[in-house]
Amino acid sequence: QVQLVESGGGLVQPGGSLRLSCAASRSIFSIYTMGWYRQAPGNQRDLVAALTPGGHTNYADSVQGRFTISRDNAKNTVYLQMNSLKPEDTAVYYCNAKSIVLSSREYWGQGTQVTVSS
């Protein structure tokens, strides 16, 4: 079992920045792709950014150039740096860990609310 705990959400004005953190309960980054997803009310949960064990990243078109996913292996923590935030970035953000060994094995965090509003 893996527990994922997100933090760092909040209220920010348009154009501002936030950094989300996702702390894993144990060292998993070598065999799990880490991802950040978001879900706005009435919408499906969509991938925002992903980071593979090999260090490859993937971003949704809507956040490319504004968001950066990274990790600190020593702290078992993955981050999502969000810059130039827009009202349409408002959503609950979820951390995800998906095994590269067994694709059916994945874990989710509890989510953290990000609200972009003036």
C-alpha positions in Angstrom: 0.0 0.0 0.0 1.0 3.6 -0.7 -0.4 6.7 0.9 -0.2 9.9 -1.0 -0.8 13.2 0.8 -1.2 16.5 -1.1 -0.7 19.9 0.2 -0.2 23.5 -1.0 -3.6 24.3 -2.5 -5.4 27.5 -1.8 -6.8 30.7 -3.2 -4.7 32.8 -5.6 -5.3 35.7 -7.9 -5.0 35.3 -11.7 -1.4 35.5 -12.8 -0.2 34.2 -9.4 1.7 31.0 -8.5 1.2 28.0 -6.3 3.3 24.9 -5.6 1.5 21.7 -4.8 3.3 18.9 -3.0 2.5 15.2 -2.8 4.3 13.1 -0.2 4.4 9.4 -0.7 4.5 7.0 2.3 7.5 5.2 0.9 10.0 5.3 -1.9 8.2 4.5 -5.1 9.5 6.8 -7.8 11.7 4.1 -9.4 8.7 2.0 -10.3 5.7 4.4 -10.4 4.8 7.1 -12.8 3.7 10.1 -10.8 0.9 12.3 -12.1 -1.2 15.3 -11.2 -4.8 15.3 -12.2 -7.5 17.9 -11.7 -11.3 17.8 -11.6 -13.6 20.9 -11.8 -17.2 20.6 -10.8 -19.2 18.8 -13.4 -16.1 17.8 -15.3 -14.1 14.6 -15.6 -10.8 14.1 -13.9 -8.1 15.0 -16.4 -4.3 14.5 -16.5 -2.4 17.7 -15.9 1.2 16.5 -15.7 3.1 13.2 -15.4 6.7 12.2 -14.5 8.0 8.8 -15.3 10.6 6.9 -13.4 13.1 7.7 -16.1 12.4 11.4 -15.8 10.2 12.0 -18.8 7.5 14.5 -18.4 4.2 15.0 -20.1 1.8 18.0 -19.8 -1.7 18.8 -20.9 -1.7 21.4 -23.7 -3.6 23.8 -21.4 -0.8 24.0 -18.9 2.3 23.5 -21.1 4.8 26.2 -20.4 3.1 27.3 -17.1 3.2 24.2 -14.9 6.3 22.1 -14.0 6.2 18.7 -12.4 9.3 17.6 -10.4 10.3 15.2 -7.6 12.6 15.0 -4.7 13.6 11.4 -4.3 15.1 11.9 -0.8 11.8 13.3 0.5 9.6 10.9 -1.5 7.8 14.0 -2.7 6.5 15.1 -6.1 5.7 18.7 -6.8 3.6 20.7 -9.2 4.8 24.3 -9.7 2.0 26.3 -11.2 2.7 29.7 -12.6 0.6 32.3 -14.5 -2.5 30.8 -13.0 -5.9 31.3 -14.8 -9.4 31.1 -13.4 -9.9 28.0 -15.6 -7.2 26.3 -13.5 -9.6 26.2 -10.6 -10.2 22.6 -9.6 -9.4 19.9 -7.1 -5.9 18.6 -7.8 -5.1 15.0 -7.2 -1.8 13.2 -7.0 -1.6 9.8 -8.6 0.9 7.0 -8.6 0.7 4.3 -11.3 2.9 1.2 -11.3 5.0 0.6 -14.4 5.2 -3.1 -13.4 1.5 -3.7 -12.9 -0.7 -1.1 -14.7 -3.7 -2.0 -12.6 -2.0 -0.9 -9.4 -2.4 2.8 -8.8 -3.0 5.1 -5.8 -4.7 8.4 -5.4 -4.3 11.2 -2.9 -7.3 12.9 -1.2 -7.1 16.0 -3.4 -6.3 19.7 -2.7 -8.5 22.6 -3.8 -7.0 25.3 -6.0 -9.1 28.4 -6.6 -7.9 31.1 -9.0 -10.0 34.2 -8.5 -9.7 37.9 -8.0 
